[in-house]
Amino acid sequence: MAGRDEMSAIRLAIPTEASISVDWFNQCFASLGLQTQVAGFTAKQIGTGQIGKCIRYSFELKNVEAQTPDVPLSVIGKYPADDESSQMTGVALQNFLKEVRFYQQLQDRLQIKTPKCYFSEIIDQGPEFFVLLEDLAPGEQGDQLLGCDPLVAKAALTELVGLHAPSWCDQSLRGLTWLRDEELAQSSATMDMYRAELDGFIERFAPHLTEDEQWIIQQVGAVENSPFTASFPEPFALIHVDYRLDNLMIDRSDGGCKITALDWQSITLGAPMNDVAYFIGAGLEPEVRRPVEEDLVKGYYQDLLNAGVRDFGWEACWQNYRRGAFAGFAVTVIASMLVQRTERGDEMFATMARRHARHALDLNAQEFLI
């Protein structure tokens, strides 16, 4: 694949849904050294994104016999969501910028399976951006509402090691200001946003939550010190932040379970066990999670050691995992109130709130709220 400099030299315009064309696709693929002639295409919206909008483009090709072997027959284009408030949220939280920069600067440094990227550009911090990605069919998007079984959970956590281990305590990453603004991160911005949205969140979702689940969600906003106000973590690594089923493609076509991670719009530097706790807490119903939880975390931990991570003991791993049970609270409370409201979105956020709250209570994680 051509590097960013080579792609920039061609100066392809960032397309919109209305402006993308046969010529644009042919120029894009030519810039990557792919011999292809797109004659036409069909477009179909897919996925359930709240901030981004994904379109599958299926191609009609001319001179098929002359194509290079890796020419895609379909691709996924990602645009900003149509909703103006979702676009404003994507700009304010740097979601669009992070997604583009991930594919430009970080993808090749990691072992986690991600889709091949054909184009990734943005104007300033958005909302004008476009990312063109490999179509991962026959893999299927995970379903946050349905949850998953322990087999999928184990595969997802094994894949997550490919994000954490290559970036484990890599100080060079702290120089990427788009990744984590040190000055902003040390402020109380997340806690302020959490508190600002908390009353509205409880009013909207209280019917879906038990009293103790509502209590712990409110307690996070009531205390002075919480994981949201913690200093820069040790150890640290690249974290996905929103590593959950809706953002994973699951391929069982060969009888196995292959995971590919999508939606890199929240990536930052942080506590790696937050990703682990977030995925387990969000993805498994409590009755499914409880009997397998420790084994899942131990499996991730052993994979981490096998990948070369040192000076990270099991006791620290488990303690950080318990603290990480709160990682889903900020995503659930803040995002649910800032993005376009939909029926599925409300159902998803209610499900996540219930699972994350029950997860924290099961782990007695309220002891970290002081």
Protein Blocks (a to p, Z undefined) as FASTA:
>chain_A
ZZfklmmmnopacddfklgcfklmmmmmmmnopacddfbdcdddedjbfkbccddddddd
ehkllpcfklcfbdcdddddfblklmmmmmmnommmmmmmmmmmmmmmpmbdcdddfbdc
dehjbjbdcdddddfbfbdcddfknopafklmmmmmmmmmmmmmmmgopaklmmmmkloc
fklmmmmklmmmmmmmmmmmmmmmmmmpcfklmmmmmmmmmpmbdfklpccdddddddek
lacfklpccdfknopacdddehjllgccddfklmmmmmmmmmpcfklmmmmmmmmmmmmm
mmmmmnopahiafklmmmmmmmmmmmmmmmmmmmmmmmccdfklmmmmmmmmmmmmmmmm
mnopmmmpZZ
